[in-house]
Amino acid sequence: MPDPTKPVEDIVQIADYKDYKNTRFIKAFVKKTGLKGKKVLVKPNLLLPALPEKAVTTHPSIVKAVVEKLLDQGCTVAIGDSSVQQSVFGGLMRVTGLKDALKGLDYLPADVDSLPAIKLKLRGFAEEQTAPISSALKGTDAIINLSKFKTHSLTGFTGAVKNFYGLLPRKAKKSYHVRFTNTAHFSAFLVDLAASIQDRLPVWNLMDAGWAMEGDGPNAGDRIDIGLLITGKSPFQVDRAALSMVKPAFSIHTDKIADKLGLIGEFKTTGVQKTIKLKWPKTYLPLKALSWLPNLPLVNRLVPIPKIMSNCIGCGICVKACPADAIKLVNGRAKIDSAKCVRCYTCAEACPHHAIKTNKANLMTRISNLVVR
């Protein structure tokens, strides 16, 4: 089995990628994986049905280039993810542009939420021994992890490590959000999941940082055009390389935990280097400060709560997405029960109308600015 503490390759490559047209770097990356004739699961970020220019999902041109090259090498290819919404997988593929991009290519759709789950043995970093993961991994020889460079209101950053969370069925993801209300604890689970998947089979990583997202990601943030692709064998190294370019400095729990556990190691970054000026999520500082406190209900109440905005149309998507059943429709609008809310911000992730925001700066935010900085 591969050992993530001893990366097969200690080079992270970064390339210019401004127009989503030049696929030479992508196809060279796929060729380097040496997966000729293998069964490969391609795992893009398909958070929800969003147009490519919104920078919510992995760009379809990247997925297409990867699939084309794998097919050229005689691979059997499946494409899978679990959306935060209860979306029909075919509709998800259509809206994100993947259906058109992959037209005529021989691939298998792997809807994580419609496939049975199998047990994945974990290392126990977050006191969990197993996790239910998609049976799409059964019989698969390798994973190509196509993540997206985005900020995230709960974890700070959505990158290579967190992208594996989409291999868990939606029902399981909801249960973990309720159990791991502390950001550091949830991040430890994400690190364990990524490392344990690598224990099971080889993983290769490509991060789409062409059209990226800043602010209140991973759905309601603002698009930022970075124009980069980042590749590497280790998801921990790919995330570290991406974050190292961000100014002001942007630290996240998954990176710190992985470093402490020896999962990052020494590596060399080659290619393009940029300074990325990134706007943090409004929740970043308060969550970072509070995550070191005991996981108690009172502590959780200090975290900014999501707020329903005036443009809510009462579609009910957030009601279905909420892990804690804390949202109801009242008089045609969503209403959050603050006593039940676990501050996971899944509702804001799922809302297609950006009608759920985190509260503006409050006392905890001002305190955390002093503590964290």
PEPESUL-V91101 format. One record per residue. N is the residue number from 1. RES is the residue in one letter. PSI is psi in degrees with one decimal (NA if undefined). D_LAST is the distance of its C-alpha to the last C-alpha in whole Angstrom. Layout:
N;RES;PSI;D_LAST, N;RES;PSI;D_LAST
//
This chain:
1;M;143.4;41, 2;P;145.5;38, 3;D;110.8;35, 4;P;-19.4;32, 5;T;-12.6;31, 6;K;79.4;33, 7;P;138.4;33, 8;V;-34.4;36, 9;E;131.1;34, 10;D;31.9;31, 11;I;127.0;31, 12;V;122.4;29, 13;Q;138.2;31, 14;I;130.7;29, 15;A;151.5;32, 16;D;138.7;32, 17;Y;80.8;33, 18;K;-28.9;33, 19;D;2.6;36, 20;Y;32.6;37, 21;K;-36.8;40, 22;N;110.1;40, 23;T;6.8;40, 24;R;-43.2;41, 25;F;-40.7;38, 26;I;-46.3;38, 27;K;-31.1;42, 28;A;-38.2;41, 29;F;-45.9;38, 30;V;-42.2;40, 31;K;-37.2;43, 32;K;-20.4;41, 33;T;-23.2;41, 34;G;31.8;44, 35;L;28.0;45, 36;K;125.0;48, 37;G;8.6;50, 38;K;164.7;48, 39;K;117.8;47, 40;V;132.5;43, 41;L;119.1;41, 42;V;123.2;39, 43;K;89.6;35, 44;P;173.0;34, 45;N;107.4;31, 46;L;62.9;33, 47;L;-46.4;31, 48;L;169.5;34, 49;P;99.9;36, 50;A;144.5;35, 51;L;147.8;36, 52;P;-37.6;35, 53;E;-8.8;34, 54;K;-11.9;31, 55;A;30.3;29, 56;V;-32.8;29, 57;T;163.6;31, 58;T;132.5;32, 59;H;135.4;34, 60;P;-28.6;38, 61;S;-31.4;39, 62;I;-46.2;37, 63;V;-43.1;38, 64;K;-47.7;42, 65;A;-40.3;42, 66;V;-47.0;41, 67;V;-43.7;43, 68;E;-45.9;46, 69;K;-38.2;45, 70;L;-42.6;45, 71;L;-37.8;49, 72;D;-30.3;50, 73;Q;12.8;49, 74;G;21.4;51, 75;C;154.1;49, 76;T;125.6;49, 77;V;131.3;46, 78;A;148.2;44, 79;I;123.8;41, 80;G;153.8;39, 81;D;170.1;36, 82;S;118.1;36, 83;S;153.7;34, 84;V;-24.6;32, 85;Q;160.0;35, 86;Q;70.6;39, 87;S;146.0;40, 88;V;130.5;43, 89;F;-36.8;42, 90;G;-39.5;45, 91;G;-36.3;43, 92;L;-44.5;40, 93;M;-36.8;41, 94;R;-50.8;43, 95;V;-37.9;40, 96;T;-4.9;38, 97;G;-1.0;41, 98;L;-35.4;41, 99;K;-47.2;45, 100;D;-41.7;46, 101;A;-33.9;44, 102;L;8.5;46, 103;K;129.1;49, 104;G;-6.8;52, 105;L;145.0;50, 106;D;95.4;51, 107;Y;161.8;48, 108;L;124.1;47, 109;P;135.7;45, 110;A;85.7;43, 111;D;106.2;42, 112;V;-33.9;40, 113;D;-12.6;41, 114;S;-12.0;44, 115;L;149.5;45, 116;P;156.4;45, 117;A;152.5;42, 118;I;163.8;43, 119;K;129.7;41, 120;L;125.4;38, 121;K;128.0;38, 122;L;165.0;34, 123;R;-17.5;33, 124;G;19.3;31, 125;F;-31.9;27, 126;A;24.6;27, 127;E;19.8;30, 128;E;136.2;32, 129;Q;-27.9;35, 130;T;164.4;36, 131;A;143.0;35, 132;P;123.7;38, 133;I;157.6;38, 134;S;138.8;40, 135;S;-1.8;43, 136;A;-22.4;43, 137;L;-21.2;42, 138;K;122.4;45, 139;G;-1.7;47, 140;T;140.1;44, 141;D;-26.9;44, 142;A;162.3;41, 143;I;136.0;38, 144;I;113.1;36, 145;N;105.7;33, 146;L;84.5;32, 147;S;174.8;29, 148;K;136.5;27, 149;F;105.9;24, 150;K;149.2;22, 151;T;164.8;19, 152;H;128.2;19, 153;S;-25.9;18, 154;L;-51.4;19, 155;T;-4.5;18, 156;G;-39.9;15, 157;F;137.2;18, 158;T;115.7;22, 159;G;-142.3;23, 160;A;-42.9;26, 161;V;-48.9;25, 162;K;-21.1;25, 163;N;-24.2;28, 164;F;-19.6;30, 165;Y;-26.3;29, 166;G;-3.8;32, 167;L;-2.9;35, 168;L;140.1;35, 169;P;151.8;37, 170;R;-40.7;35, 171;K;-41.8;37, 172;A;-41.0;35, 173;K;-41.2;32, 174;K;-40.3;32, 175;S;-36.9;33, 176;Y;-33.7;30, 177;H;-36.0;27, 178;V;-37.8;29, 179;R;-37.6;29, 180;F;70.4;25, 181;T;-17.4;23, 182;N;128.5;20, 183;T;-40.6;18, 184;A;-40.7;18, 185;H;-43.6;22, 186;F;-40.0;23, 187;S;-36.1;21, 188;A;-37.7;23, 189;F;-41.4;26, 190;L;-40.8;25, 191;V;-43.7;25, 192;D;-43.6;28, 193;L;-47.5;30, 194;A;-44.4;29, 195;A;-38.5;30, 196;S;-33.4;33, 197;I;-39.7;34, 198;Q;-26.1;34, 199;D;-30.8;36, 200;R;-39.6;39, 201;L;160.2;39, 202;P;145.9;38, 203;V;137.3;35, 204;W;144.7;35, 205;N;133.8;32, 206;L;121.7;31, 207;M;126.6;28, 208;D;102.0;29, 209;A;32.8;27, 210;G;-77.6;29, 211;W;111.6;29, 212;A;-173.7;25, 213;M;138.8;23, 214;E;175.2;20, 215;G;-139.5;18, 216;D;62.0;20, 217;G;174.3;22, 218;P;5.9;24, 219;N;-40.6;26, 220;A;13.8;25, 221;G;-168.3;23, 222;D;140.4;24, 223;R;137.6;26, 224;I;128.4;24, 225;D;99.3;27, 226;I;-40.8;26, 227;G;42.7;29, 228;L;153.9;28, 229;L;139.5;30, 230;I;123.3;28, 231;T;151.7;31, 232;G;166.0;31, 233;K;-31.0;32, 234;S;125.7;29, 235;P;-29.8;27, 236;F;-39.0;24, 237;Q;-38.3;25, 238;V;-44.7;25, 239;D;-42.5;22, 240;R;-43.0;20, 241;A;-40.6;22, 242;A;-46.9;21, 243;L;-27.4;17, 244;S;-18.8;17, 245;M;-7.7;19, 246;V;133.1;16, 247;K;136.1;14, 248;P;161.7;11, 249;A;136.9;10, 250;F;103.5;11, 251;S;142.8;11, 252;I;157.1;14, 253;H;-39.1;16, 254;T;-38.8;19, 255;D;-44.6;18, 256;K;-41.4;16, 257;I;-44.3;19, 258;A;-39.9;22, 259;D;-44.6;21, 260;K;-32.8;21, 261;L;-0.1;24, 262;G;23.4;26, 263;L;-12.0;26, 264;I;-54.5;25, 265;G;-174.9;26, 266;E;137.7;27, 267;F;160.7;28, 268;K;135.6;29, 269;T;127.5;27, 270;T;159.9;30, 271;G;-146.1;31, 272;V;139.5;29, 273;Q;133.9;25, 274;K;159.8;23, 275;T;118.9;20, 276;I;110.0;19, 277;K;113.0;17, 278;L;135.5;16, 279;K;123.3;15, 280;W;158.9;13, 281;P;150.1;15, 282;K;-24.2;15, 283;T;-7.9;14, 284;Y;-53.7;12, 285;L;-47.4;9, 286;P;-39.8;11, 287;L;-38.1;13, 288;K;-39.9;10, 289;A;-42.1;10, 290;L;-19.5;14, 291;S;-18.2;15, 292;W;-2.6;15, 293;L;162.1;17, 294;P;147.1;21, 295;N;76.9;22, 296;L;152.1;24, 297;P;-38.9;25, 298;L;-39.4;23, 299;V;-43.4;20, 300;N;-31.2;21, 301;R;-15.9;22, 302;L;-14.1;19, 303;V;140.2;18, 304;P;133.8;19, 305;I;146.1;22, 306;P;151.6;24, 307;K;132.0;26, 308;I;126.9;30, 309;M;171.3;30, 310;S;-18.9;33, 311;N;10.7;34, 312;C;130.5;35, 313;I;3.5;38, 314;G;34.6;39, 315;C;-22.9;39, 316;G;3.1;38, 317;I;-39.7;36, 318;C;-32.6;33, 319;V;-44.5;36, 320;K;-31.2;37, 321;A;-27.4;33, 322;C;120.4;32, 323;P;-26.3;32, 324;A;5.6;32, 325;D;42.9;35, 326;A;3.4;33, 327;I;135.6;34, 328;K;159.9;37, 329;L;123.3;39, 330;V;117.7;40, 331;N;41.6;43, 332;G;11.2;42, 333;R;151.1;38, 334;A;142.5;35, 335;K;129.9;34, 336;I;130.2;31, 337;D;105.5;32, 338;S;-26.4;28, 339;A;-29.0;30, 340;K;-26.3;31, 341;C;130.6;28, 342;V;6.8;25, 343;R;45.5;23, 344;C;-15.2;23, 345;Y;20.6;24, 346;T;-33.6;27, 347;C;-42.3;29, 348;A;-34.4;26, 349;E;-42.0;27, 350;A;-24.3;31, 351;C;118.1;31, 352;P;-10.1;33, 353;H;4.2;33, 354;H;40.8;29, 355;A;7.9;30, 356;I;120.8;27, 357;K;162.3;24, 358;T;149.4;21, 359;N;152.3;21, 360;K;172.5;19, 361;A;130.6;16, 362;N;-168.6;17, 363;L;-41.8;16, 364;M;-37.1;14, 365;T;-43.4;12, 366;R;-39.7;11, 367;I;-44.8;10, 368;S;-30.6;8, 369;N;-37.4;6, 370;L;-40.7;6, 371;V;-48.9;6, 372;V;-40.9;4, 373;R;NA;0
//
